[in-house]
């Protein structure tokens, strides 16, 4: 399973809508996800900065 984001947009009620393509067992379909930005985590155990 893979997800590839194609865009993000503000929602009027707060939060965001993330558009993208979800591939499962070789079949790809466009999907829309409800997401919220909660901040930045300084560093994970691998040294990467993450948005949550």
N, C-alpha and C positions, 0 to 999 in steps of 0.2 A: 504494500500500500504506500502510495506517495501523494503528497499534496503540494501543489505549486500555486502560490498566490499570484493573482493577476491585477489586484487593486484593493484599495481600502477607502471607505468613505464614512463621514460622520452620520450618525443617526440623530434625528430631532430629539428623541427621548434620552439621549446620552449614550455613550459607548460608540461602537463602530460596527460597520458591516464589512467583512472581508470576503472578496470574491476570489475564486480560484478553481483549479481543476483537480479532482480527486481521481486517482487511478487505482483500481482494485482488480486483481486477476486479469490485467491487460485491457480493461475497459475503463475509459476516461469519461467522466461526466463533470459539467460545471456545477459548483455548489456555492452557497452563500452562508457564511458563518457569522453569528453574533459574537463580538469580542469586546473586552474592556481592557483599557490600559491601567495597570495598577502601580507602575513605577519601574525602576531599574534595580537589578540586583548587582552589587559591585563586581564580584567575581565568583564563578562556580569553581569546583575543585580542579578544573582543567585550565583555569585562567581566562575563561571567556566571560564577557559581559552579557547579561540576559535581560530582556524586557519581560515583565510578568503582567 
